[in-house]
Each structure stands twice: as structure tokens, then as C-alpha cells.
Amino acid sequence: MEKELSILIEQGYKAGIQVFLLVNVPKSEQHQEIMQSPCAFNQIDYFWRNRKTTCLDLVPDLAYVDFMELYNKYTKEYTEMLNKSLKFENIILKADKYSKMTKDILSIPVGINENGGLQCIEMGNPVANGTSHYGIIVGPTGSGKSTLLHTIVMSSILNFSPDELELYLLDFKEGNEFKIYEDKKIPHLKCLGLDAMQEFGESVLQSLWEELERRNKLFAEASRSGQDIKDITAYREAGYKMPRILVIMDEFQVLFDTNHNKNVAYRAAAKMSDFVSRGRVYGIHFLLATQTLKKIFETSSLYKGTLEEMHIRIGLQCTEDEFVRLMGDDNAKKCTYKSEKKKGYGIYLENDIVSEPISMQVAYLESDAQKELLAMVENDYEDFEDTEKNIYTFKREESPVISKTDIENMNANNSGIVIGEPIGMGKRIAIKIGKKKKSDMLIVGEKQESIDNIAIVWIQQVLAYVRMVQYKRLYLFDGSIMIDEPPLIEEDIYMKNQSGMVLVDNIFRVLITIDELYNIFTERKQRMMHGIRKPEDNEIIYVVVSNYQWIEPMIRVMEQRDVSEFEEMNMEFPDVEVNNDKPAPSTDDPFALVNSMMDDLNEELHSMGMAEQSNTGKGNKISYSKKLKTMLTSGYFCGMHFMFTCQDASYMKRLGSSELSVFHNRILFKSPSKDTYAIIDTSVDLEKMDDNMAVFSDGVNEPELFRPYLWVKKD
């Protein structure tokens, strides 16, 4: 009977059975055991308090207990308690806002624990023998995980000043978790990632690591003054300022998922491992949240030891199996016993090795009240330094924009030609143009709109350079016009800048323009060889070949095929009389005689379809392929730089790796073609890549995902 009663007491509540015990025995060992059951009450003065459920007190007539009366009262109050949430204002004192310190410990109030006391998430050396600096939060859909995350954020903002605590918030799914903080001027917020990507997460870790190294240098500098600075607490005690940093990642498993970008996943995992080893010293803390740990290591690059070093554990509405994964075997049964199956309740474990789990109710903050509090914080910190530029916000679906004014400002700073922004907290992607470094660019993507936009961004910056310059510095081969499609640049832009550019708008001007460019190249080269320099030699010449796939003569030149039908000497002009009679070569000039013989032979080969590609002049046997490749290979020495765009990757694949090698800089947009991987060897899934993103490679560093600028005519 005792065994059955014990099972009923311990497990009955899972089946909706609540056992009431009226205990009339001394406070013996048996009594203490019974009082640990989920249905037992402790007598406190004139009322009884439930041992398991907080905020439930019964005040029966101690002289006479009517069981049905007790049962009905319990049922009513228990039902009310189930539907009653703990209000956020019950754990926050506005009078004490921004007053808490983080020198020794980071203590964030989040709710009320089973003992009726304030429950805080605590990190720092005074906690659990100095081992609790990082935490894991697990809660399935509907468990109140979102409520907890917002409570942590709002409690942090209201309890600490930005000089005491900085926040980095990253949501790796959906992008709605932290959206309420978007466009808010909250100085505590340093980073806000909405629908963050792996690449963004990696960049945040890298930025934080740079901050760690910066803090390490500050510690070293302070130590040279005779003080022994080993951690952030000692640094603060020495009189220096330094806020702690709390990084909150929701659905953190996405960052380490090898099914996405495995290279990024492994690098991020290695960096996270470094943080759990060193971050605590510099006051950098992490809270990683997810719905379940069940498959965390199946496709994750995260080291098991990394998670094991995150000793703070919080479980919301977890199953017993989930508690085993989160809290460990020894704590799982205790957690299951203490767990309340209602939203807002959870289990807090200060340290999964040395601490005991404690149940808690998380404070809830309604959306309207949250907005009011955020507005209050904005008002309080209206004059805070750099509030406008304080936060870096990443929204996956948005493209960064660039305008004429932006370009003029960048020109003043000599930023080079900028093409976009990184997926993360880094410098904008810029191409330095000059004679010291080869900077030819190849852009490939299936969407013409995407490749045309980046070409326009490039051209607009070039035009900003060439305005008011008499020397022509931009040559544009526009493939769109050549097939009667709308031009790449609008007519009014061309008319305003025609003094500084050459527009190649039909296929029969392609070879002529290649000749013109080659002549400029050779003339500059000759002057350089003889130590002569003209003013125009200092000017950079930009050559843009837009929509290469539609420029047939250019394709044949690049592929070293016959271009005779596009040569000026082979064009038919029915309305114009052409004198084909050639003057007889001078017998006094043997070289002229040889050249004439070679020209006759070449014309005969043309008629047989065997001619070498076109020459630039009499006696000059350099093919157009040789001319163009020479300029692509060595043109930058003479200030000549090329950009090619192509919608079809197969055209580039036909060139082969040797011909493609002239393009050191390359950009790939979304494409289902496997041929694109021959252009850039990347682990990014180009078929699933977002339309507003691209992969950039400079031929030296690891290819990186970025968001190209979108040209806007707002000015």
C-alpha cells in the first residue's frame, strides 16, 4: 500500500490526479519525505503554502478541516493560478532603473522562484565557484521561450546603464523575435540580427573576438602601471570603465549547421570554443536558445565540450528526455518533478554540476507596455553619445542602397569602387583601382537585373571620377543595346557624361574600339619605357563589357575564333564607292614589299576562311584575341581596368581556367548552373542563395557572401 501511495503521490499529477494528505505525525524522517511530495502543504503561521507550486496559499480552519471545502478552494485557486501570469512590473523597480552594477556579477531579474524569491540569471566569478558564465535555454513552441528572451532583454535595459552592459541580439530564424527593437535608439543595443544568417553570426563572433583582443590590450596597459589586472573585475576595481557584454542567440543551432555553409559552420564552432575558454575573463557572456537539443550534434559543427562549458541551464516545458539532454541524468528527475506544465514556468539551474534545479515563473511583459518602456528608455538616453550610430542592424531581406550623394562622399574619402556590404559587422566591399594591383572584375548571374544593377553602381562611381575631365576614361560595350534591348544606362546620363565616355552600341564597333584601346595601351607602354609621361597617362581607363553573352564579336575574340565578318575591311558598303586598288609597293623599300606580299596572302586566306584574326594595321599581325588578352593581363600597369558581366555561366566555362585567370575579382549571383562553381570555388549553395546577395572573391582571401548595393535615384 505504501508503495502504491508513493507512486500516486509522485506521478499522479501527470494524469491529472492531485493527492491531498492530512498528516498527523511528528516531524520525523517519514514526515519530511511526505512533505517533499507534489501535493503537500507547509503550515506557515495561519496559512498553508503548497510545497511545489508558488503563489498558492490555503487558509483553512485549522480546528476543523472539511475535505470538500479544502478541495474546492484548492481547485479554484489552482485554476486561477494557472491562468495568472507574473507581471513584469512585479520584478522591476522603476525607481532603481539603470542603477545595478556589473563589476563583480551580471545578475538579471527574470521572475519568481519556487520559494517566492526574485529569480535572476547570474553570471560571473561569484556564481557557482566562478564557473557560470554562459547558458543554454531550451523551450519548445508555446513554452514561453520568447517571453523569457524579451524579459531578459528588457530587464537588462532597465536595470543597467549602457556603461555597465551591452547587448548583442541575434535571431537565426524568421526574424520576428527581436523585431520590436528595430529602429529603437537604445544605447545598450550594439547589434541586432533579424533573421540572421550563418555568415552574419560568424562576423559577429569575429567582431566580438576583436573586442576581446582590444580588452586584453587594455588589461596589459593597466598592468604596466603596477596593478595586477587579470579580469574585468580587477580592471573595474582599478577605476577603469568597461561594460560587460551579453550575447543572446535564438535558434543558435542554425549558426553551426553544416548543411548550410559548412566552412562558416566550422569556423564559427572553433571561435565559440575559444570564447568559452577566454570570454569570461573579459566580461563576454553568451545565452544560446533553441527549441530542442535532440539533433544538435547530428548536423552541427559545435564541439560537445563547448556546450558542456555552458553551465547555466534553463528548461521551459521540457519533456523528461529533453531534461536529460539539458540538465543531465542526475538532475533530470528533479526537473521533471518540479516542472509545471504551463506557459511561463520553467526550471533554472545555476550550474549543471554543483547546483540544484529550482522552478520559477517568468515575468511577462505585454507588447504595448514593452513599447512604452522602450520609448521611456529612448527619452532617458536622448542625449547619449552616438545613440544614432550605436546599433548595427541586419535585416536579411533588405538590400543596402547607394545614391549619387553617397558616391560623392565616398570619392572624397578615396574609398575605391564600392560594390556592397558584408553579411555582418565588417567594412564595405570595395575594389581599389590603380597601377599597383590588378583589379579586373567578372560578374556572373542568371538574373539580368542583378548583374545590370551592380554594373550601374560601378559606372556611376566611375562617372563621378571622370566628370569635368576632357580625356575619355570610360568605355562601355553595352550588349543590351546591341540586341535592341533597353540600354544599361539612361540616355540623359550618357548625354551628361559623353565627354568622358565612349559608348559601343553595335557589334560592328566592337573590334574598332578594341583597336583604339590597344593603341592607347601600346602608346602608354612605349612612353613608360622611354621615361616619357603625358598628363593623360595618369588617368585611369575603365572598360565595361556589359552582358557579354550578347556581344558576338567579343565572344569570338575571347574564344580565339574568326572575327573577319566584323572587321572594317570586310564590311560591305553598297552606297559608298570604295577604291580597292592598292598602290604598288616601292621597290626601294624591301620591308614594304614584304608587307605587301603578306597582306595579299592574308586576303587570300580570308577568302578561304583560314585567315588569322584581324590586324590593327599593315604589317601588324597581332590578333584581336592577343590584343584583348594582353590588355586584360597587363593593362593595369598602364592604368587600364576591365569589368565583364555575363548572364550565362556556360560562356565563361568555355573560356577555360587559363582565360578566366585574368579576372582576379569575381562576383557570382544566384544561379542553378553548376558551371558557376568553376568561376568561384565556394561552399555557398548558389542555387538557394537569396536574390539580393552574391559571392565575392578577390582571388586571395576566402570567398565571402555579401549584399550588393542597389542604385537609387533619390537625389
Buried (B, 14 or more C-beta within 10 A) or exposed (E): EEEEBEEBBBEBBEEEEEBEEEEEEEEEEEEEEBBEBBBBBEEEEEEBBBBBBBBBBBEBEEEEEEEEEBEEBBEEBEEEBEEEBBEBEBBBEEEEBBEBBBBBBBBBBBBBBBEEEBBBBBBBBEBBEEBBBBBBBBBBEEBBBBBBBBBBBBBBBBBBBBBBBBBBBBBBBEBEBBBBBEEBBBBBBBBBBBBBBBBBBBBBBBBBBEBBEEBEEBBEEBBEEEBEBEBBBBBBEBEBEBBBBBBBBBBBBBBBBBEBBBBBBBBBBBBBBBBBEBBBBBBBBBBBBBBBBEEBBEBBBBBEEBBEBBBBBBBBBBBEEBBBBBBBEEBBBBBBBBBBEBBBBBBBBBBBBEBEBBBBBBBBBEEEBBEEBBEBBBEBBEEBEEBEEBBBBBBBEEBBEBBBEBBEEBEEEEBBBBBBBBBBBEEBBEBEBEBEEBBBBBBBBBEBEBBBBBBBBBBBBBBBBBEEEEBBBBBBBBBBBBEEEEBBBEEEBBEEBEEBBBBBBEBBBBBBBBBBBBEBBBBBBEBBEEEEEEEBBEBBBBBBBBBBBBBBBBBBBBEBEBBBEBBEEEEEEEEEEEEEEEEEBEEEEEEBBEBBEBBEEBEEEBEEEEBBBBBBEEEEEBBBBBBBBBBBEBBBBBBBBBBBBBBBBEBBBEBEEEBBEBBBBBBBBBBEBEBBBBBBEBBBEBEEBBBBBBBBBBEEEEBBBBBBBBBEEEE
